[in-house]
Structures are given as structure tokens and as C-alpha cells.
Amino acid sequence: MLRIRLRRVGRKKQPSYRIVVAERSMPRDGRFVEIIGFYNPRTEPETVKIQEDRALHWLSVGAQPSDAVQRLFNKYGVTERFNELKSPATAEQSAEPAEPETPPEVQPEETPAESPAEETAA
């Protein structure tokens, strides 16, 4: 089973991460299939670079993102785009705003103050 996860790179106490596709049984910094992005939490704001087309490809063939990668994908919209690609009919329906239901028209009742005024005018 393939997993999309973070691979630690960088010097001691200065971590940065590559977003990689790797076999689930491989160690954190072990062999991987493909590098699909980069993440540096030490910069302000944090640096994230994701090859979205490759991420969508690996998600479509069944790779599961780790918790940390799932948070990054949610933050940068990759998961949303994957869901749109996965179910285009559902995405089209949600893109069209539903018309709000209008309540049936209610006839206003005459108030006692209006009734005598109408009779005297006639």
C-alpha cells in the first residue's frame, strides 16, 4: 500500500520536509517512489510547494496521505479538487446554488384602525 508522507531533510534541529510517495512499510527517510512536494515549517509564513497534478494522480490510484500531509492538502485545496474530480456530478450540483424556497403569500389582515378610515373616505 502506498502512502503520501513527509520525509525529513535538513540539518540537525533545522528540519524541512519533502512530500513523497512511499511504500507504507518503508522507514520515514527510506526508499520512496516519487517526490511530489516540499514543506518548510521554519519560514514565516511556512513554505509549501505541491505538484498538484502528481498528488491528484497518486490519490486517484489509491495512495493514502498521512495525517500531516492530509492537513497540508486540506489547507491548500488538494483534497477538495480530488473530491471534485472523483465525483463530477456531485460537484456540479453543489456548484449551482439552490433557489431559496419562498413562503406562500399571506394576505395581510385588516387592522381595526384601517377599517374606519376606509369607511369614512367612501
N, CA, C and O atoms as a Tinker XYZ file with bonds, in Angstrom:
   488  protein
     1  N      0.847000   -1.176000    0.000000    73     2
     2  CA     0.000000    0.000000    0.000000    64     1     3
     3  C      0.896000    1.243000    0.000000    63     2     4     5
     4  O      1.854000    1.341000    0.767000    81     3
     5  N      0.561000    2.177000   -0.871000    73     3     6
     6  CA     1.331000    3.419000   -0.972000    64     5     7
     7  C      0.807000    4.463000   -0.001000    63     6     8     9
     8  O     -0.380000    4.511000    0.321000    81     7
     9  N      1.729000    5.291000    0.449000    73     7    10
    10  CA     1.395000    6.329000    1.413000    64     9    11
    11  C      2.076000    7.620000    0.976000    63    10    12    13
    12  O      3.235000    7.605000    0.562000    81    11
    13  N      1.353000    8.741000    1.067000    73    11    14
    14  CA     1.942000   10.055000    0.802000    64    13    15
    15  C      2.302000   10.629000    2.167000    63    14    16    17
    16  O      1.431000   10.838000    3.012000    81    15
    17  N      3.600000   10.883000    2.377000    73    15    18
    18  CA     4.030000   11.316000    3.711000    64    17    19
    19  C      5.224000   12.260000    3.632000    63    18    20    21
    20  O      5.763000   12.516000    2.555000    81    19
    21  N      5.623000   12.768000    4.786000    73    19    22
    22  CA     6.741000   13.699000    4.865000    64    21    23
    23  C      8.040000   12.928000    5.079000    63    22    24    25
    24  O      8.092000   11.982000    5.864000    81    23
    25  N      9.079000   13.344000    4.373000    73    23    26
    26  CA    10.422000   12.774000    4.528000    64    25    27
    27  C     11.315000   13.889000    5.034000    63    26    28    29
    28  O     11.441000   14.926000    4.383000    81    27
    29  N     11.937000   13.690000    6.189000    73    27    30
    30  CA    12.720000   14.754000    6.819000    64    29    31
    31  C     14.049000   14.930000    6.104000    63    30    32    33
    32  O     14.761000   13.963000    5.832000    81    31
    33  N     14.372000   16.189000    5.803000    73    31    34
    34  CA    15.676000   16.569000    5.270000    64    33    35
    35  C     16.134000   17.794000    6.031000    63    34    36    37
    36  O     15.365000   18.344000    6.820000    81    35
    37  N     17.351000   18.234000    5.823000    73    35    38
    38  CA    17.842000   19.420000    6.507000    64    37    39
    39  C     18.821000   19.065000    7.604000    63    38    40    41
    40  O     19.018000   17.896000    7.933000    81    39
    41  N     19.424000   20.085000    8.158000    73    39    42
    42  CA    20.434000   19.882000    9.193000    64    41    43
    43  C     19.791000   19.573000   10.534000    63    42    44    45
    44  O     18.572000   19.625000   10.699000    81    43
    45  N     20.654000   19.249000   11.481000    73    43    46
    46  CA    20.194000   18.949000   12.830000    64    45    47
    47  C     19.492000   20.173000   13.424000    63    46    48    49
    48  O     20.020000   21.285000   13.382000    81    47
    49  N     18.307000   19.957000   13.972000    73    47    50
    50  CA    17.465000   20.988000   14.593000    64    49    51
    51  C     16.974000   22.049000   13.609000    63    50    52    53
    52  O     16.504000   23.108000   14.024000    81    51
    53  N     17.079000   21.773000   12.316000    73    51    54
    54  CA    16.557000   22.676000   11.289000    64    53    55
    55  C     15.832000   21.841000   10.237000    63    54    56    57
    56  O     16.290000   21.734000    9.099000    81    55
    57  N     14.709000   21.256000   10.618000    73    55    58
    58  CA    14.060000   20.339000    9.689000    64    57    59
    59  C     13.315000   21.046000    8.560000    63    58    60    61
    60  O     12.751000   22.126000    8.737000    81    59
    61  N     13.331000   20.415000    7.422000    73    59    62
    62  CA    12.415000   20.723000    6.336000    64    61    63
    63  C     12.034000   19.356000    5.784000    63    62    64    65
    64  O     12.696000   18.360000    6.072000    81    63
    65  N     10.980000   19.309000    5.001000    73    63    66
    66  CA    10.435000   18.021000    4.613000    64    65    67
    67  C     10.150000   17.983000    3.119000    63    66    68    69
    68  O      9.790000   18.991000    2.511000    81    67
    69  N     10.319000   16.808000    2.549000    73    67    70
    70  CA     9.862000   16.549000    1.194000    64    69    71
    71  C      8.574000   15.755000    1.315000    63    70    72    73
    72  O      8.455000   14.877000    2.169000    81    71
    73  N      7.621000   16.062000    0.466000    73    71    74
    74  CA     6.386000   15.285000    0.419000    64    73    75
    75  C      6.624000   14.196000   -0.611000    63    74    76    77
    76  O      6.816000   14.483000   -1.793000    81    75
    77  N      6.613000   12.942000   -0.163000    73    75    78
    78  CA     6.963000   11.828000   -1.034000    64    77    79
    79  C      5.860000   10.771000   -1.044000    63    78    80    81
    80  O      5.034000   10.691000   -0.136000    81    79
    81  N      5.879000    9.972000   -2.098000    73    79    82
    82  CA     5.036000    8.791000   -2.178000    64    81    83
    83  C      5.957000    7.614000   -1.883000    63    82    84    85
    84  O      6.958000    7.419000   -2.572000    81    83
    85  N      5.623000    6.829000   -0.861000    73    83    86
    86  CA     6.480000    5.719000   -0.448000    64    85    87
    87  C      5.620000    4.524000   -0.064000    63    86    88    89
    88  O      4.438000    4.659000    0.251000    81    87
    89  N      6.233000    3.373000   -0.099000    73    87    90
    90  CA     5.565000    2.168000    0.380000    64    89    91
    91  C      5.364000    2.311000    1.884000    63    90    92    93
    92  O      6.242000    2.820000    2.580000    81    91
    93  N      4.245000    1.878000    2.377000    73    91    94
    94  CA     3.905000    2.047000    3.794000    64    93    95
    95  C      4.941000    1.400000    4.715000    63    94    96    97
    96  O      5.211000    1.921000    5.797000    81    95
    97  N      5.516000    0.290000    4.307000    73    95    98
    98  CA     6.442000   -0.449000    5.170000    64    97    99
    99  C      7.848000    0.146000    5.200000    63    98   100   101
   100  O      8.668000   -0.279000    6.014000    81    99
   101  N      8.148000    1.113000    4.343000    73    99   102
   102  CA     9.478000    1.716000    4.306000    64   101   103
   103  C      9.660000    2.683000    5.480000    63   102   104   105
   104  O      8.685000    3.269000    5.950000    81   103
   105  N     10.905000    2.857000    5.959000    73   103   106
   106  CA    11.141000    3.814000    7.052000    64   105   107
   107  C     10.902000    5.253000    6.605000    63   106   108   109
   108  O     10.799000    5.538000    5.412000    81   107
   109  N     10.816000    6.155000    7.584000    73   107   110
   110  CA    10.491000    7.558000    7.304000    64   109   111
   111  C     11.394000    8.174000    6.252000    63   110   112   113
   112  O     10.913000    8.837000    5.334000    81   111
   113  N     12.685000    7.966000    6.372000    73   111   114
   114  CA    13.638000    8.553000    5.434000    64   113   115
   115  C     14.173000    7.520000    4.453000    63   114   116   117
   116  O     15.237000    7.710000    3.863000    81   115
   117  N     13.441000    6.433000    4.280000    73   115   118
   118  CA    13.902000    5.355000    3.407000    64   117   119
   119  C     13.530000    5.567000    1.952000    63   118   120   121
   120  O     13.285000    6.687000    1.503000    81   119
   121  N     13.494000    4.459000    1.231000    73   119   122
   122  CA    13.224000    4.480000   -0.206000    64   121   123
   123  C     11.827000    5.026000   -0.480000    63   122   124   125
   124  O     10.892000    4.782000    0.283000    81   123
   125  N     11.699000    5.762000   -1.573000    73   123   126
   126  CA    10.416000    6.340000   -1.945000    64   125   127
   127  C     10.210000    6.173000   -3.447000    63   126   128   129
   128  O     11.153000    5.873000   -4.179000    81   127
   129  N      8.986000    6.366000   -3.897000    73   127   130
   130  CA     8.637000    6.208000   -5.307000    64   129   131
   131  C      8.829000    7.525000   -6.054000    63   130   132   133
   132  O      9.425000    7.549000   -7.131000    81   131
   133  N      8.319000    8.632000   -5.476000    73   131   134
   134  CA     8.376000    9.923000   -6.162000    64   133   135
   135  C      8.292000   11.066000   -5.162000    63   134   136   137
   136  O      7.605000   10.961000   -4.145000    81   135
   137  N      8.988000   12.150000   -5.450000    73   135   138
   138  CA     8.878000   13.378000   -4.663000    64   137   139
   139  C      7.800000   14.235000   -5.330000    63   138   140   141
   140  O      7.890000   14.538000   -6.520000    81   139
   141  N      6.789000   14.620000   -4.564000    73   139   142
   142  CA     5.714000   15.428000   -5.148000    64   141   143
   143  C      5.604000   16.808000   -4.523000    63   142   144   145
   144  O      4.713000   17.574000   -4.889000    81   143
   145  N      6.493000   17.148000   -3.580000    73   143   146
   146  CA     6.413000   18.476000   -2.998000    64   145   147
   147  C      7.459000   18.723000   -1.940000    63   146   148   149
   148  O      8.333000   17.893000   -1.690000    81   147
   149  N      7.347000   19.899000   -1.316000    73   147   150
   150  CA     8.306000   20.358000   -0.321000    64   149   151
   151  C      7.551000   21.147000    0.742000    63   150   152   153
   152  O      6.590000   21.854000    0.438000    81   151
   153  N      7.992000   21.021000    1.992000    73   151   154
   154  CA     7.352000   21.726000    3.102000    64   153   155
   155  C      8.426000   22.181000    4.081000    63   154   156   157
   156  O      9.217000   21.373000    4.569000    81   155
   157  N      8.448000   23.483000    4.364000    73   155   158
   158  CA     9.389000   24.031000    5.346000    64   157   159
   159  C      8.600000   24.795000    6.409000    63   158   160   161
   160  O      8.149000   25.911000    6.152000    81   159
   161  N      8.427000   24.213000    7.594000    73   159   162
   162  CA     7.657000   24.880000    8.643000    64   161   163
   163  C      8.424000   25.988000    9.354000    63   162   164   165
   164  O      7.830000   26.724000   10.142000    81   163
   165  N      9.724000   26.129000    9.103000    73   163   166
   166  CA    10.548000   27.092000    9.833000    64   165   167
   167  C     10.474000   28.500000    9.262000    63   166   168   169
   168  O     10.866000   29.449000    9.942000    81   167
   169  N      9.987000   28.669000    8.045000    73   167   170
   170  CA     9.893000   30.004000    7.468000    64   169   171
   171  C      8.602000   30.661000    7.924000    63   170   172   173
   172  O      7.677000   29.988000    8.378000    81   171
   173  N      8.548000   31.977000    7.801000    73   171   174
   174  CA     7.329000   32.711000    8.190000    64   173   175
   175  C      6.846000   33.503000    6.994000    63   174   176   177
   176  O      7.510000   34.482000    6.656000    81   175
   177  N      5.777000   33.184000    6.333000    73   175   178
   178  CA     4.903000   32.032000    6.559000    64   177   179
   179  C      5.557000   30.751000    6.048000    63   178   180   181
   180  O      6.513000   30.797000    5.274000    81   179
   181  N      5.035000   29.616000    6.485000    73   179   182
   182  CA     5.639000   28.341000    6.112000    64   181   183
   183  C      5.617000   28.152000    4.590000    63   182   184   185
   184  O      4.672000   28.558000    3.914000    81   183
   185  N      6.670000   27.530000    4.072000    73   183   186
   186  CA     6.797000   27.314000    2.637000    64   185   187
   187  C      6.230000   25.950000    2.278000    63   186   188   189
   188  O      6.643000   24.933000    2.837000    81   187
   189  N      5.289000   25.928000    1.349000    73   187   190
   190  CA     4.723000   24.672000    0.877000    64   189   191
   191  C      4.669000   24.728000   -0.635000    63   190   192   193
   192  O      4.157000   25.685000   -1.217000    81   191
   193  N      5.199000   23.699000   -1.264000    73   191   194
   194  CA     5.164000   23.597000   -2.718000    64   193   195
   195  C      4.709000   22.179000   -3.040000    63   194   196   197
   196  O      5.389000   21.211000   -2.700000    81   195
   197  N      3.559000   22.059000   -3.696000    73   195   198
   198  CA     2.987000   20.749000   -4.003000    64   197   199
   199  C      2.753000   20.670000   -5.503000    63   198   200   201
   200  O      2.157000   21.574000   -6.088000    81   199
   201  N      3.221000   19.587000   -6.130000    73   199   202
   202  CA     2.890000   19.338000   -7.528000    64   201   203
   203  C      1.494000   18.715000   -7.532000    63   202   204   205
   204  O      1.328000   17.505000   -7.383000    81   203
   205  N      0.514000   19.572000   -7.705000    73   203   206
   206  CA    -0.867000   19.146000   -7.529000    64   205   207
   207  C     -1.279000   18.034000   -8.489000    63   206   208   209
   208  O     -1.999000   17.115000   -8.103000    81   207
   209  N     -0.820000   18.116000   -9.748000    73   207   210
   210  CA    -1.211000   17.086000  -10.714000    64   209   211
   211  C     -0.691000   15.709000  -10.299000    63   210   212   213
   212  O     -1.383000   14.705000  -10.468000    81   211
   213  N      0.531000   15.662000   -9.754000    73   211   214
   214  CA     1.088000   14.379000   -9.302000    64   213   215
   215  C      0.383000   13.909000   -8.028000    63   214   216   217
   216  O      0.132000   12.715000   -7.865000    81   215
   217  N      0.067000   14.830000   -7.136000    73   215   218
   218  CA    -0.644000   14.460000   -5.913000    64   217   219
   219  C     -2.017000   13.883000   -6.258000    63   218   220   221
   220  O     -2.429000   12.872000   -5.689000    81   219
   221  N     -2.722000   14.526000   -7.192000    73   219   222
   222  CA    -4.036000   14.019000   -7.603000    64   221   223
   223  C     -3.905000   12.656000   -8.269000    63   222   224   225
   224  O     -4.755000   11.786000   -8.076000    81   223
   225  N     -2.847000   12.465000   -9.051000    73   223   226
   226  CA    -2.626000   11.162000   -9.693000    64   225   227
   227  C     -2.457000   10.072000   -8.638000    63   226   228   229
   228  O     -3.098000    9.024000   -8.718000    81   227
   229  N     -1.591000   10.318000   -7.644000    73   227   230
   230  CA    -1.343000    9.289000   -6.650000    64   229   231
   231  C     -2.559000    9.047000   -5.765000    63   230   232   233
   232  O     -2.801000    7.915000   -5.346000    81   231
   233  N     -3.325000   10.090000   -5.477000    73   231   234
   234  CA    -4.565000    9.891000   -4.721000    64   233   235
   235  C     -5.554000    9.052000   -5.527000    63   234   236   237
   236  O     -6.272000    8.222000   -4.970000    81   235
   237  N     -5.586000    9.273000   -6.840000    73   235   238
   238  CA    -6.538000    8.544000   -7.684000    64   237   239
   239  C     -6.182000    7.065000   -7.817000    63   238   240   241
   240  O     -7.067000    6.241000   -8.046000    81   239
   241  N     -4.896000    6.712000   -7.679000    73   239   242
   242  CA    -4.523000    5.295000   -7.767000    64   241   243
   243  C     -4.521000    4.626000   -6.397000    63   242   244   245
   244  O     -4.167000    3.452000   -6.289000    81   243
   245  N     -4.909000    5.350000   -5.353000    73   243   246
   246  CA    -5.129000    4.727000   -4.055000    64   245   247
   247  C     -4.118000    5.028000   -2.976000    63   246   248   249
   248  O     -4.182000    4.416000   -1.910000    81   247
   249  N     -3.187000    5.936000   -3.194000    73   247   250
   250  CA    -2.229000    6.286000   -2.144000    64   249   251
   251  C     -2.955000    7.034000   -1.029000    63   250   252   253
   252  O     -3.791000    7.898000   -1.294000    81   251
   253  N     -2.634000    6.700000    0.212000    73   251   254
   254  CA    -3.277000    7.318000    1.365000    64   253   255
   255  C     -2.350000    8.369000    1.967000    63   254   256   257
   256  O     -1.199000    8.053000    2.268000    81   255
   257  N     -2.808000    9.608000    2.154000    73   255   258
   258  CA    -1.953000   10.622000    2.789000    64   257   259
   259  C     -1.852000   10.398000    4.292000    63   258   260   261
   260  O     -2.804000    9.945000    4.926000    81   259
   261  N     -0.695000   10.719000    4.854000    73   259   262
   262  CA    -0.531000   10.665000    6.307000    64   261   263
   263  C     -1.330000   11.819000    6.920000    63   262   264   265
   264  O     -1.845000   12.671000    6.197000    81   263
   265  N     -1.430000   11.845000    8.229000    73   263   266
   266  CA    -2.200000   12.898000    8.905000    64   265   267
   267  C     -1.630000   14.283000    8.600000    63   266   268   269
   268  O     -2.379000   15.214000    8.306000    81   267
   269  N     -0.304000   14.416000    8.670000    73   267   270
   270  CA     0.324000   15.717000    8.419000    64   269   271
   271  C      0.115000   16.162000    6.978000    63   270   272   273
   272  O     -0.180000   17.330000    6.724000    81   271
   273  N      0.265000   15.248000    6.047000    73   271   274
   274  CA     0.076000   15.581000    4.637000    64   273   275
   275  C     -1.397000   15.877000    4.362000    63   274   276   277
   276  O     -1.710000   16.759000    3.563000    81   275
   277  N     -2.295000   15.157000    5.012000    73   275   278
   278  CA    -3.727000   15.422000    4.841000    64   277   279
   279  C     -4.068000   16.840000    5.286000    63   278   280   281
   280  O     -4.873000   17.506000    4.635000    81   279
   281  N     -3.475000   17.315000    6.377000    73   279   282
   282  CA    -3.701000   18.696000    6.830000    64   281   283
   283  C     -3.196000   19.692000    5.790000    63   282   284   285
   284  O     -3.860000   20.691000    5.514000    81   283
   285  N     -2.025000   19.425000    5.213000    73   283   286
   286  CA    -1.488000   20.314000    4.172000    64   285   287
   287  C     -2.394000   20.302000    2.944000    63   286   288   289
   288  O     -2.684000   21.356000    2.379000    81   287
   289  N     -2.838000   19.128000    2.532000    73   287   290
   290  CA    -3.725000   19.020000    1.371000    64   289   291
   291  C     -5.037000   19.766000    1.615000    63   290   292   293
   292  O     -5.545000   20.430000    0.711000    81   291
   293  N     -5.583000   19.667000    2.810000    73   291   294
   294  CA    -6.822000   20.389000    3.132000    64   293   295
   295  C     -6.586000   21.898000    3.095000    63   294   296   297
   296  O     -7.410000   22.645000    2.568000    81   295
   297  N     -5.468000   22.341000    3.653000    73   295   298
   298  CA    -5.174000   23.766000    3.734000    64   297   299
   299  C     -4.981000   24.385000    2.353000    63   298   300   301
   300  O     -5.375000   25.529000    2.131000    81   299
   301  N     -4.381000   23.646000    1.426000    73   299   302
   302  CA    -4.083000   24.182000    0.102000    64   301   303
   303  C     -5.040000   23.692000   -0.980000    63   302   304   305
   304  O     -4.790000   23.921000   -2.163000    81   303
   305  N     -6.128000   23.022000   -0.604000    73   303   306
   306  CA    -7.199000   22.707000   -1.535000    64   305   307
   307  C     -7.008000   21.481000   -2.403000    63   306   308   309
   308  O     -7.793000   21.272000   -3.328000    81   307
   309  N     -6.012000   20.667000   -2.152000    73   307   310
   310  CA    -5.788000   19.480000   -2.978000    64   309   311
   311  C     -6.891000   18.453000   -2.743000    63   310   312   313
   312  O     -7.375000   17.840000   -3.694000    81   311
   313  N     -7.290000   18.260000   -1.499000    73   311   314
   314  CA    -8.345000   17.295000   -1.185000    64   313   315
   315  C     -9.663000   17.708000   -1.832000    63   314   316   317
   316  O    -10.392000   16.865000   -2.355000    81   315
   317  N     -9.966000   18.991000   -1.799000    73   315   318
   318  CA   -11.201000   19.496000   -2.404000    64   317   319
   319  C    -11.215000   19.230000   -3.906000    63   318   320   321
   320  O    -12.228000   18.788000   -4.449000    81   319
   321  N    -10.091000   19.497000   -4.582000    73   319   322
   322  CA   -10.022000   19.258000   -6.021000    64   321   323
   323  C    -10.105000   17.771000   -6.339000    63   322   324   325
   324  O    -10.695000   17.381000   -7.347000    81   323
   325  N     -9.520000   16.947000   -5.488000    73   323   326
   326  CA    -9.599000   15.499000   -5.693000    64   325   327
   327  C    -11.046000   15.030000   -5.583000    63   326   328   329
   328  O    -11.498000   14.215000   -6.388000    81   327
   329  N    -11.769000   15.537000   -4.597000    73   327   330
   330  CA   -13.180000   15.161000   -4.450000    64   329   331
   331  C    -14.006000   15.628000   -5.640000    63   330   332   333
   332  O    -14.936000   14.937000   -6.055000    81   331
   333  N    -13.677000   16.803000   -6.200000    73   331   334
   334  CA   -14.381000   17.281000   -7.390000    64   333   335
   335  C    -14.118000   16.373000   -8.580000    63   334   336   337
   336  O    -15.031000   16.084000   -9.354000    81   335
   337  N    -12.877000   15.922000   -8.733000    73   335   338
   338  CA   -12.542000   15.030000   -9.841000    64   337   339
   339  C    -13.159000   13.653000   -9.657000    63   338   340   341
   340  O    -13.560000   13.004000  -10.623000    81   339
   341  N    -13.228000   13.217000   -8.409000    73   339   342
   342  CA   -13.745000   11.883000   -8.116000    64   341   343
   343  C    -15.230000   11.776000   -8.430000    63   342   344   345
   344  O    -15.682000   10.754000   -8.944000    81   343
   345  N    -15.983000   12.810000   -8.128000    73   343   346
   346  CA   -17.424000   12.769000   -8.365000    64   345   347
   347  C    -17.855000   14.058000   -9.068000    63   346   348   349
   348  O    -18.333000   14.981000   -8.409000    81   347
   349  N    -17.694000   14.140000  -10.399000    73   347   350
   350  CA   -18.021000   15.385000  -11.102000    64   349   351
   351  C    -19.504000   15.731000  -11.052000    63   350   352   353
   352  O    -19.846000   16.914000  -11.032000    81   351
   353  N    -20.398000   14.742000  -11.031000    73   351   354
   354  CA   -21.831000   15.037000  -10.992000    64   353   355
   355  C    -22.198000   15.719000   -9.678000    63   354   356   357
   356  O    -22.997000   16.655000   -9.666000    81   355
   357  N    -21.631000   15.263000   -8.596000    73   355   358
   358  CA   -21.911000   15.858000   -7.294000    64   357   359
   359  C    -21.351000   17.271000   -7.216000    63   358   360   361
   360  O    -21.976000   18.156000   -6.633000    81   359
   361  N    -20.179000   17.486000   -7.800000    73   359   362
   362  CA   -19.558000   18.811000   -7.765000    64   361   363
   363  C    -20.380000   19.813000   -8.565000    63   362   364   365
   364  O    -20.502000   20.970000   -8.164000    81   363
   365  N    -20.947000   19.381000   -9.695000    73   363   366
   366  CA   -21.770000   20.296000  -10.490000    64   365   367
   367  C    -23.017000   20.702000   -9.719000    63   366   368   369
   368  O    -23.428000   21.862000   -9.769000    81   367
   369  N    -23.616000   19.765000   -9.013000    73   367   370
   370  CA   -24.818000   20.083000   -8.255000    64   369   371
   371  C    -24.506000   21.042000   -7.117000    63   370   372   373
   372  O    -25.288000   21.953000   -6.842000    81   371
   373  N    -23.376000   20.849000   -6.456000    73   371   374
   374  CA   -23.045000   21.731000   -5.345000    64   373   375
   375  C    -22.590000   23.104000   -5.829000    63   374   376   377
   376  O    -22.667000   24.079000   -5.082000    81   375
   377  N    -22.112000   23.191000   -7.086000    73   375   378
   378  CA   -21.668000   24.472000   -7.622000    64   377   379
   379  C    -22.858000   25.378000   -7.932000    63   378   380   381
   380  O    -22.749000   26.601000   -7.840000    81   379
   381  N    -23.989000   24.784000   -8.299000    73   379   382
   382  CA   -25.177000   25.577000   -8.595000    64   381   383
   383  C    -25.899000   25.871000   -7.281000    63   382   384   385
   384  O    -26.270000   24.945000   -6.559000    81   383
   385  N    -26.101000   27.145000   -6.968000    73   383   386
   386  CA   -26.798000   27.451000   -5.715000    64   385   387
   387  C    -28.268000   27.063000   -5.812000    63   386   388   389
   388  O    -28.917000   27.307000   -6.830000    81   387
   389  N    -28.775000   26.474000   -4.776000    73   387   390
   390  CA   -30.176000   26.092000   -4.734000    64   389   391
   391  C    -31.022000   27.339000   -4.540000    63   390   392   393
   392  O    -30.658000   28.239000   -3.782000    81   391
   393  N    -32.155000   27.384000   -5.231000    73   391   394
   394  CA   -33.045000   28.539000   -5.096000    64   393   395
   395  C    -33.720000   28.472000   -3.736000    63   394   396   397
   396  O    -34.234000   27.423000   -3.348000    81   395
   397  N    -33.723000   29.569000   -3.017000    73   395   398
   398  CA   -34.377000   29.537000   -1.708000    64   397   399
   399  C    -35.885000   29.412000   -1.892000    63   398   400   401
   400  O    -36.473000   30.005000   -2.796000    81   399
   401  N    -36.482000   28.637000   -1.024000    73   399   402
   402  CA   -37.928000   28.464000   -1.096000    64   401   403
   403  C    -38.603000   29.730000   -0.583000    63   402   404   405
   404  O    -38.256000   30.262000    0.471000    81   403
   405  N    -39.573000   30.194000   -1.356000    73   403   406
   406  CA   -40.310000   31.374000   -0.924000    64   405   407
   407  C    -41.558000   30.908000   -0.196000    63   406   408   409
   408  O    -42.236000   29.991000   -0.660000    81   407
   409  N    -41.871000   31.518000    0.929000    73   407   410
   410  CA   -43.068000   31.102000    1.649000    64   409   411
   411  C    -44.306000   31.530000    0.858000    63   410   412   413
   412  O    -44.266000   32.523000    0.131000    81   411
   413  N    -45.399000   30.788000    0.998000    73   411   414
   414  CA   -46.617000   31.181000    0.290000    64   413   415
   415  C    -47.055000   32.572000    0.741000    63   414   416   417
   416  O    -46.879000   32.966000    1.894000    81   415
   417  N    -47.634000   33.301000   -0.218000    73   415   418
   418  CA   -48.034000   34.676000    0.108000    64   417   419
   419  C    -49.178000   34.665000    1.113000    63   418   420   421
   420  O    -50.123000   33.885000    0.997000    81   419
   421  N    -49.073000   35.535000    2.084000    73   419   422
   422  CA   -50.081000   35.631000    3.135000    64   421   423
   423  C    -50.806000   36.954000    2.958000    63   422   424   425
   424  O    -50.178000   38.005000    2.828000    81   423
   425  N    -52.119000   36.895000    2.954000    73   423   426
   426  CA   -52.933000   38.105000    2.840000    64   425   427
   427  C    -52.867000   38.853000    4.160000    63   426   428   429
   428  O    -53.138000   38.261000    5.205000    81   427
   429  N    -52.516000   40.131000    4.149000    73   427   430
   430  CA   -52.485000   40.870000    5.412000    64   429   431
   431  C    -53.908000   41.099000    5.917000    63   430   432   433
   432  O    -54.811000   41.431000    5.149000    81   431
   433  N    -54.082000   40.918000    7.196000    73   431   434
   434  CA   -55.397000   41.129000    7.788000    64   433   435
   435  C    -55.582000   42.621000    8.038000    63   434   436   437
   436  O    -54.622000   43.345000    8.305000    81   435
   437  N    -56.834000   43.066000    7.947000    73   435   438
   438  CA   -57.107000   44.481000    8.196000    64   437   439
   439  C    -57.030000   44.750000    9.689000    63   438   440   441
   440  O    -57.530000   43.969000   10.499000    81   439
   441  N    -56.415000   45.835000   10.037000    73   439   442
   442  CA   -56.354000   46.216000   11.443000    64   441   443
   443  C    -57.558000   47.104000   11.742000    63   442   444   445
   444  O    -58.087000   47.738000   10.829000    81   443
   445  N    -57.988000   47.164000   12.954000    73   443   446
   446  CA   -59.159000   47.977000   13.289000    64   445   447
   447  C    -58.959000   49.457000   12.967000    63   446   448   449
   448  O    -59.946000   50.140000   12.693000    81   447
   449  N    -57.764000   49.975000   12.983000    73   447   450
   450  CA   -57.528000   51.389000   12.700000    64   449   451
   451  C    -57.728000   51.680000   11.215000    63   450   452   453
   452  O    -58.157000   52.776000   10.856000    81   451
   453  N    -57.427000   50.726000   10.359000    73   451   454
   454  CA   -57.582000   50.955000    8.921000    64   453   455
   455  C    -59.046000   50.888000    8.501000    63   454   456   457
   456  O    -59.449000   51.645000    7.617000    81   455
   457  N    -59.852000   50.025000    9.090000    73   455   458
   458  CA   -61.227000   49.822000    8.665000    64   457   459
   459  C    -62.082000   51.086000    8.774000    63   458   460   461
   460  O    -62.744000   51.400000    7.785000    81   459
   461  N    -62.135000   51.834000    9.864000    73   459   462
   462  CA   -62.967000   53.014000    9.926000    64   461   463
   463  C    -62.497000   54.099000    8.974000    63   462   464   465
   464  O    -63.324000   54.853000    8.460000    81   463
   465  N    -61.231000   54.202000    8.725000    73   463   466
   466  CA   -60.721000   55.233000    7.841000    64   465   467
   467  C    -61.211000   54.985000    6.421000    63   466   468   469
   468  O    -61.545000   55.935000    5.714000    81   467
   469  N    -61.261000   53.746000    5.995000    73   467   470
   470  CA   -61.736000   53.417000    4.645000    64   469   471
   471  C    -63.235000   53.720000    4.527000    63   470   472   473
   472  O    -63.683000   54.191000    3.481000    81   471
   473  N    -64.011000   53.459000    5.575000    73   471   474
   474  CA   -65.458000   53.683000    5.512000    64   473   475
   475  C    -65.757000   55.190000    5.451000    63   474   476   477
   476  O    -66.682000   55.591000    4.745000    81   475
   477  N    -65.019000   56.017000    6.155000    73   475   478
   478  CA   -65.305000   57.433000    6.143000    64   477   479
   479  C    -64.868000   58.068000    4.827000    63   478   480   481
   480  O    -65.463000   59.054000    4.393000    81   479
   481  N    -63.854000   57.526000    4.195000    73   479   482
   482  CA   -63.402000   58.078000    2.914000    64   481   483
   483  C    -64.408000   57.753000    1.826000    63   482   484   485
   484  O    -64.469000   58.487000    0.839000    81   483
   485  N    -65.189000   56.713000    1.946000    73   483   486
   486  CA   -66.126000   56.319000    0.896000    64   485   487
   487  C    -67.434000   57.006000    0.942000    63   486   488
   488  O    -68.297000   56.747000    0.103000    81   487
